Structures are given as C-alpha cells and as structure tokens.
Amino acid sequence: MCRNLSKYALIFLILALSGLIFLLRNIHTVESWNCHTFSALYQLQSRIQSSFVHINLPTFYNNRTFCAHLGQKPSPEDELEERFLLDSITWPTPPPHAAPNALRQTSDPVHSLFAILPTKEGREWHVGDQLEALIQMHDFQGRPKRYGGDFLLARLHSPELGAGVAGKVLDHRNGFYSAVFPLLWVGPAQVEITLVHPSEAVSVLRRLREERPDRVFFKSLFRLGVISETTVCNMCLPPDQQPLCNYTDLYTGEPWYCYKPKMLSCDTRINHAKGGYLKHLITNKEALLFQSGVNIKIEIHASGTDRINVLPPRKVEVESSSIKEEPIKVTPSGYYYANSWRALGGVTMRQFNETSAITQCLRNKVINMYGDSTVRQWFEYFIAFLPELKEFNLHSPKNVGPFMAVDTTHNILLKYRCHGPPIRFSTVMSSELRYISNELNGLTGGPNSVVVLSIWAHFSTFPVEIYIRRLRHIRQALLRLLERAPGTLIVIRSANLQALDQEVSLYNSDWYSLQLDEVLRAMFKGMNVLLVDAWEMTVAHPLPHALHPPPVIVKNMIDLLLSYVCPEKKNTQQ
C-alpha cells in the first residue's frame, strides 16, 4: 500500500511541475487574457447601467429661473422683447378660490354648448361677413363655469364643398367664449367647436413646463477604446449632484450639459440620443384631467343648429356702416376649398400636380432645410415625388440625417439637417449636432437659394424663454444672411396640431405648441420671411390631427412653398 502511495505522489509531483512550467511560459498570455476579460466585464456592466440609466436621474430643482436663464445674458432690448412676448401669451388661470376639488367641478364638453348668434339682419349671412358662435362651458354637474382658461379650437367647414377655415376663439374669462369665423365661400357651412384641454388641465401643463423641464431626458455615449459609459444630458442639470461636462456652443452661447463619466473625459463623447420620458409627473387626481374620450379633444355640441347657408357677397349699394360694424376682424392665412388650400394675404396659390412643374420650379435652386422631423417630411415628399431627384447616400442614420439629394440634369440640390439640442431623435453623432444659426452663418445665399426652417416640436418641455433665445439667434443669423444675400428666400413652417392622449399631452400638448407658435410669429413679424401656416392648415382640415400631417395636407404645404419659390407671373399687358 505504501508502495502505491509513493507511485501516486510521484505522478502528482510531475503534474504539478508541468503546470508550473506551462504557467511560466504563458504568463503574458494569461495577463492579456485577464485584461480583456476585465474590459469585457466592464463593457457589460456599462451596458447594463446604460439600460437602466433612468434609475439614476438627477433630482431637479422646481425653479424655472434655474433653467430659463442659462446661456448668454440678454441685452436690455432682448430682455424687453422677452417680457413683451411672455406677456402676449399669458393664459388665463382659474382664480385661487375657484380651484376645483374634484373632476366633477371641471369643464365638461358634454354638458357645455354653443349657439350661432344671429346677425343684425336676422339669420342671413353673405360671403365677406363674419359668423359668431357663443360658447358656454359647464362642469360635469351641469353647472356653468364662472372663469375662463379652457383651450378650445374652432373650425368652420363644408364636407360637401371640401371647404374649411380656422376660427378665432376669444376668452371672456367668465365661462363664455366667442368663436369668430370669416365667411369665404358660397353654400353650406358647419361650425365645429372642440375642447382640447379644460382650464384645470392647462394649469397642470403650465406648472410642468415651469418646474419640470427634465421630464424628457437625454443621454450621450462616451467611449475610449474598449471602455464606454453613458450619462444623462440636458440643457440644464443640477450642478451640485455630479461633475458636469459643459458643451455650451461657443458662438451662440446655447447651453448643453452632460454628467461627466466616471472613467472617461468629456472629450470622448460619441453621440446624443433621447433617453426617455419621466413618469409619475402628476397626481392621480390630476390624471383625471387628461382622459381620452372624456376631456381631451372632445367636440362640444350646439344647443340649436350648427349649420348655416352662406349667400353670395352683398351688392355694393346695399352696404351700410351698420352692417359692416364688427367687433373683431378675423384674417386667416388661408382656407380650403375643393380640398385645396387657398392662401390669403397676397400670394397666389399654384397647383404643382406634375413632377415636371416642380422640377421646372426648382431648376438651378439650392434648398436648405433645417429643423425637426416635420420639415424632414417635406424632404421625403420631394424624394418620393421627383424621380430624377436622387438621394445621395451619406450613410446617415435613418430619420436623423443629414440628408442630401441631387438632380444633376436640372441642377437641383436639396439638403436637410436637424437642429441642435434639444433634439429627441434616436441617435445623432456628436459631430453632426449643429445649431441652425451657425449653419445659416455659413451659407452664401442668393436668388437661387431657398432656406426652409421648422423648429418647435422639441422645445415643448422647456420654459418659453429658452425657445425665445433660440429663435433670437436664428433671427440674427437670418438678418445677416439677408444683408449679404438679399435675394435669398426664407420660408418658415409653423407648428401644427397632433394626436393627443394623456401621455403625449404632458410632453407635447397642442397648448405647448400654440404658445411656441405665437412666439415664433411675433419674433419674425415684419421680416422678409414667408410663413407656411401649418397650424391653420391642420385646424381647418377634417382629417385627424397628427404630428406628421397626412400626405394630402403635406401636398398643400408643398404647393404653398413652391408658390413662394415660383410665384405666378403677372400679366403685364393692360
């Protein structure tokens, strides 16, 4: 037995020596293997942390000035304009003593009603007149509301004629509202009033905009070699929670920050992406104010008829001062007739139904499009409609860009680039993050140059001051462009309505879009720029609202754009 043990001990000794020799000869391989193993484990850990990045979101201060007043200090003139713009979009708020304690005390579209008011001549309307409807809001108990602030939309339309026009809503701040419409066609017309949000819901939206600009958060990937980290980014981040990477634009002073990675430096940032949406922003009681089918975009019914018949214009000799007296003159940007948009205000609409007509209009033109996905939709329209316009493969991410298309036969160049942060696209490379104003500064411009802008959808979660600052930089760049190249055509696409439910309302409500749209119109008023009024074009159309409007509306927008680019030649013969 001892002899056997000695034999096994000898075998074990030989095996141990062989293992030691193998280890010594391959020590460098083992060290390298360990290094790669740890790096792989670190990458896996980083990916796991990236997947759950929302868990470590910062605690945000409920202080609007913290976010709104970042960036370069505005001049006294800019501060004065900012105060004027903010005052101009002030929305009525429920009085403190009237704040409802339950849903039943809030505005209910089912119990509310409207009535068409007669004219001084009775119930006879002519083209050129104005139609007025009086709206009275009630709560869920059927009791009249005593204060204003409800967000209402008004439309006058005729399904038989394919006609429609947006109305103007006036808040009397006592539970009554007036909807005023211009009468622009002969024949039947029907009034439609829609409650988008009750006043109590608007108060919640206003509070979120001022106190929670972080409710949409962003992230960036940082990478160096095999090490990568993902951190939270935003226009404003609390500086006392983690070290920050400052990506403020050197030319405009537009602020942007990311939390500094633990292992990497700030200059290793690779990309920018939407991180997600914060949840549980409102109480259960407040959630009752945002119910699809109950108090989000619900029609209000008429107490009597909601239809009239419009007669031809009055004869000149019949007109009198008493007939023409009207409290408010409604001047829409246009209206639909036979399902085609007819612009008012001087421009003559042309129909570009053939590819040859569009190609001829854009011949020798360079069209630069900047902004969000609502103007990228125009780029996609041209690509789909013009067979000779070939998209050049820039290997850009789908739906992100930048994109470029060329028609070499007709010398047409079409380009699209998204605006700088905040931008909620999937992933944008850091090197492709460009601010519109900086891009405009690099344009040559000229009579064959067209610039198209659309910037609104990604600013709805931030205080309005941030949007004002961004538009101010763009406006300054446009003024410089028009100074050095006066023939440059500038076209701005406005905001539009979109489909809403509870979740979308808290981040992208039409109320947010309306407020931004009014600021945009005021800031570019009087400049040599042209407006495609997407707001009225979606209000007046019967199709359901969508962030990216359906093709029939886009087609009308493109027709208006091309009518600006290639205006109808006037007959010079007498």
Protein Blocks (a to p, Z undefined) as FASTA:
>chain_A
ZZmmmmmmmmmmmmmmmmmmmmmmmmmmmmmmmmmmmmmmmmmmmmmmmmmmmmmpccdd
ddfklmmmgcjdddfklmmmmmmmmmmmoccdddfklocfbfklmccfklpccdddddfk
opadcehiacddddddddfkopacfbehiacddddddfknopacddddddehnopacddd
ddfbgcddddddddfbdfklmmmmmmmmmmmmmlpccdddddehjbccdddddfbdcfkl
bccddfbdfklopacdddddfkbcfklcfbdcdfbdcehkbcfklmmmmcghilgopacd
dfbdfbdcddddddfklpcfklmpcfbdcddfbdceehiacdehhiacdddfbfklmmmm
mgoiacddeddfklmmmmmmmmmmmmklccddehiaehkbpcddddfknopacddddddd
ddfbfbdcfklmccfklmmmmpgbjjkbccddddfklmmmpcfklmmmmmmmmmmmmmmm
mmmmmmbccdddddddddddfklmmmmgfklmmmmmmmmmmmmgoiacddddfklmmmmp
mbdcdfbacfklmmmmmmmmmmmmmgcdddfbZZ
